[in-house]
Amino acid sequence: GDVLTGKVIKVTAEEVFVNINYMSDGIVPKNEFSTNAADDLTALVKEGDEIKVVVLKKADGEGNVLLSKRKAELEEAVIKVETALAEGTPVLCKVKEAVKGGLRMEVLGLQGFMPASLVSDTYIPDLSVMTGKEMECKVIEFDRAKKRAVVSRKELVMAEKVEKKAELLTKLTKGSEVNGKVIKIMNYGAFIDIGGVEGLAHISDLSWGRIKHPTDVIQEGQDVKVLIQEINVQSGKISLSLKTSANDPWKNIEKYQVGQTYPGKIMNIIKSGAFVELEPGLEGY
């Protein structure tokens, strides 16, 4: 049961001999060195290498101490996972495959599972897209007997977004124009992602002209150019507008000449006259 650090003194196709500072040398059979029967031990380790091993038997019947490298690595992984669970530190995991209810994971060489609800802070319809990916996760449960961990990525994703948002807020400047993507449309406006942080463009700021609903001018998933109107670092709220200098209809007002006739649309009638739209955002009285 002791875990030792030994020095490799000889390697054959089937065995690795290790000096463990004992009256007898230790021997690691191939099946206790690697889980892959096709592995060539001479390619995996060489004389002089230091490896961690666990003692299986003090005497293997041939005068050697029987050792296992696999079980030493397993015990080391168990300790690391238990420490990560106790301290709340993330560990590197690999997605093996999507299964019913979540993802089958490899957690530092141990078996693991991540429930679908803990994969991200947003819904992922097809979890198979995660297969093969490596990611840091938080250990939330661990069964030492079964050597099986339950992990979560959701908390880390949320924390990363908060950190990224705080950093981005310090870099954004009021009055600048940035690229964004429409992620959600409401009756009163649209939420737009501008590189890891979301801002709201009120319906009155989506078009120079009058619109009844945001979908009259934009759609979810659309790439847009937006103007940053206000930034509240304390609350993290950002006010955006699609009414930028580039699409300002008043910028080209010179094209309308006094004395000329143009088509117009009646927008409002009052006692003293009428408001007429020459083009979206450009009205005359």
C-alpha positions in Angstrom: 0.0 0.0 0.0 3.0 2.4 0.3 3.4 4.9 -2.5 7.1 5.3 -3.3 9.2 7.2 -5.8 11.7 4.9 -7.5 14.3 5.1 -10.2 14.0 2.9 -13.3 17.1 0.6 -13.7 15.9 -1.7 -16.5 13.1 -1.8 -19.1 12.0 -4.9 -21.1 9.0 -5.4 -23.3 7.0 -6.8 -20.4 8.5 -5.4 -17.2 10.0 -2.3 -15.7 12.6 -2.8 -12.9 12.8 -0.1 -10.3 15.2 0.8 -7.5 13.1 1.7 -4.5 16.0 1.8 -1.9 15.0 -1.5 -0.5 16.9 -4.8 -0.1 15.1 -6.0 -3.2 14.4 -4.2 -6.4 10.8 -3.6 -7.5 9.2 -4.8 -10.6 6.3 -3.3 -12.5 4.5 -5.7 -14.9 3.2 -4.3 -18.1 -0.4 -4.6 -17.0 0.4 -2.5 -13.9 2.3 0.1 -15.9 -0.3 0.8 -18.7 -3.9 -0.1 -19.5 -3.0 -0.5 -23.2 -1.8 -4.0 -24.0 -0.3 -2.7 -27.3 2.0 -0.2 -25.5 5.7 -0.7 -25.9 7.2 -0.2 -22.4 10.6 0.7 -23.9 9.0 3.6 -25.6 7.2 4.8 -22.5 10.0 4.8 -20.0 13.8 4.6 -20.0 16.6 3.9 -17.5 17.1 6.7 -15.0 13.5 7.9 -15.1 11.9 8.5 -11.7 8.3 7.1 -11.4 5.8 6.8 -8.6 4.7 3.3 -7.7 2.6 1.6 -5.1 3.6 -1.6 -3.4 1.4 -4.5 -4.2 3.4 -7.3 -2.6 6.7 -7.2 -0.7 7.7 -10.4 -2.4 6.5 -11.6 -5.8 8.0 -15.1 -5.4 11.1 -14.4 -7.4 12.9 -12.0 -5.0 11.4 -8.8 -6.2 8.9 -6.3 -4.8 5.7 -6.3 -6.9 4.8 -2.7 -7.8 2.1 -0.9 -9.7 2.5 2.5 -11.5 -1.2 2.6 -12.5 -2.5 2.2 -8.9 0.0 4.9 -7.8 -1.3 7.3 -10.4 -4.9 6.3 -9.4 -4.3 7.0 -5.7 -2.6 10.3 -6.6 -5.6 11.3 -8.7 -8.0 10.4 -5.9 -6.1 12.7 -3.5 -6.1 15.5 -6.0 -9.8 15.2 -6.7 -10.5 15.0 -2.9 -8.4 18.1 -2.4 -10.2 19.9 -5.3 -13.5 19.1 -3.7 -12.5 20.3 -0.3 -10.9 23.5 -1.5 -13.2 24.3 -4.4 -10.4 24.5 -6.9 -11.0 23.5 -10.5 -9.5 20.4 -12.2 -8.8 19.6 -15.8 -11.4 17.2 -17.3 -12.0 15.7 -20.7 -15.4 14.9 -22.2 -15.5 11.3 -23.3 -19.0 11.1 -24.7 -22.6 12.5 -24.4 -24.9 10.1 -22.5 -28.4 10.3 -21.2 -28.7 13.2 -18.9 -25.3 14.7 -19.4 -21.6 13.9 -20.2 -19.3 11.1 -19.3 -16.1 12.7 -18.2 -12.5 11.8 -17.4 -11.4 13.6 -14.3 -7.6 13.4 -13.8 -7.8 9.8 -15.1 -10.8 8.9 -13.0 -14.4 8.4 -14.1 -16.7 11.4 -13.9 -20.1 12.6 -14.9 -21.4 16.1 -15.6 -25.2 16.6 -15.5 -26.6 18.4 -18.6 -27.9 21.2 -16.3 -24.3 21.9 -15.1 -22.5 21.9 -18.5 -23.1 25.7 -19.1 -25.1 28.6 -17.9 -27.1 28.4 -21.2 -29.0 25.5 -22.8 -26.9 23.3 -25.2 -29.4 21.3 -27.3 -26.8 18.8 -28.6 -24.3 17.8 -26.0 -22.4 15.6 -28.4 -20.6 18.8 -29.7 -18.7 18.7 -26.4 -17.1 15.3 -27.1 -13.3 15.3 -26.9 -13.1 18.8 -25.4 -10.9 19.5 -22.4 -12.1 22.0 -19.8 -11.7 23.0 -16.2 -14.5 21.9 -14.0 -15.5 22.1 -10.3 -15.8 18.8 -8.4 -19.1 18.8 -6.5 -19.3 15.2 -5.4 -16.8 12.3 -5.1 -17.2 8.6 -4.3 -13.8 7.3 -3.2 -15.0 3.7 -3.2 -16.2 3.9 -6.8 -13.6 6.5 -7.7 -16.2 8.5 -9.5 -16.6 12.2 -9.5 -19.5 14.5 -10.4 -18.4 17.8 -11.8 -19.8 21.1 -12.9 -18.7 23.7 -15.5 -21.6 26.0 -15.0 -20.2 27.9 -12.0 -16.9 28.5 -13.7 -18.5 29.7 -16.9 -20.6 32.2 -14.9 -17.6 33.4 -12.9 -15.5 33.8 -16.1 -18.3 35.9 -17.7 -18.5 38.1 -14.6 -14.7 38.6 -14.7 -14.6 39.2 -18.4 -17.5 41.7 -18.2 -15.8 43.6 -15.4 -12.6 43.8 -17.4 -14.4 44.8 -20.6 -16.4 47.5 -18.9 -13.1 49.3 -18.0 -12.1 49.2 -21.7 -15.3 50.4 -23.3 -15.8 54.1 -23.8 -19.0 56.1 -24.1 -19.5 57.4 -27.6 -17.5 54.7 -29.3 -18.9 52.4 -32.0 -18.4 48.6 -31.7 -19.5 45.4 -33.4 -22.2 43.3 -31.7 -24.6 40.4 -32.2 -28.3 40.5 -31.4 -28.9 37.8 -28.8 -32.4 38.5 -27.6 -35.3 40.6 -28.7 -38.0 41.9 -26.4 -41.0 44.2 -27.1 -39.1 47.1 -25.6 -35.8 46.6 -27.3 -32.9 44.2 -28.0 -30.1 42.7 -26.0 -26.8 42.8 -27.9 -23.5 41.1 -27.1 -20.5 43.3 -27.7 -17.7 40.9 -27.1 -18.6 39.1 -23.9 -20.8 41.7 -22.3 -24.4 42.5 -23.0 -26.1 45.9 -23.6 -29.6 47.0 -24.2 -30.8 49.0 -27.1 -34.2 50.5 -26.4 -36.7 50.3 -29.3 -36.4 54.0 -29.8 -32.7 53.5 -30.4 -33.0 50.8 -33.0 -33.9 53.0 -35.9 -33.9 56.6 -36.9 -37.4 56.0 -38.2 -40.5 55.0 -36.3 -41.0 51.3 -35.8 -43.7 49.2 -34.0 -41.5 46.3 -32.9 -37.7 45.6 -32.9 -38.2 42.8 -35.4 -39.2 45.5 -38.0 -35.5 46.3 -38.3 -33.4 43.5 -36.7 -33.4 39.8 -36.0 -31.8 37.5 -33.3 -28.3 36.4 -34.4 -27.8 39.4 -36.6 -24.5 41.2 -36.6 -24.8 44.9 -36.0 -22.8 48.1 -35.5 -23.8 49.9 -32.3 -23.0 53.1 -30.5 -22.3 53.0 -26.8 -24.5 55.6 -25.2 -24.0 55.0 -21.5 -21.9 52.7 -19.2 -22.7 52.1 -15.6 -19.7 50.3 -14.1 -21.4 49.8 -10.8 -24.5 48.1 -12.1 -22.8 46.7 -15.2 -25.6 48.0 -17.4 -24.8 49.4 -20.9 -27.1 51.4 -23.1 -26.6 50.9 -26.8 -28.0 52.4 -30.0 -28.1 51.3 -33.6 -28.4 54.9 -34.6 -24.8 55.5 -35.5 -23.1 58.3 -37.3 -22.8 56.1 -40.4 -26.5 55.7 -40.8 -27.6 59.1 -39.6 -30.1 60.3 -42.3 -29.4 64.0 -41.3 -25.8 63.6 -42.4 -26.9 63.8 -46.1 -29.6 66.4 -45.7 -27.9 68.5 -48.4 -29.4 66.2 -51.0 -32.8 67.8 -50.4 -33.0 71.2 -52.2 -35.3 74.1 -51.5 -37.9 74.4 -54.2 -37.7 70.8 -55.3 -40.5 68.2 -54.9 -40.0 64.9 -53.1 -42.3 62.0 -52.2 -43.3 61.9 -48.5 -45.3 59.9 -46.0 -47.7 61.6 -43.5 -46.6 60.6 -40.0 -48.8 62.8 -37.8 -51.4 65.5 -38.3 -51.9 68.4 -35.8 -54.1 71.5 -35.8 -51.3 73.7 -37.4 -50.1 71.2 -40.0 -48.6 67.8 -40.6 -45.3 65.9 -40.0 -44.0 64.3 -43.2 -41.3 61.6 -43.5 -38.9 62.0 -46.4 -37.0 58.9 -45.3 -36.8 56.9 -42.1 -35.6 59.3 -39.4 -35.9 62.4 -41.5 -39.1 64.2 -41.0 -40.3 67.7 -42.1 -43.1 69.9 -40.9 
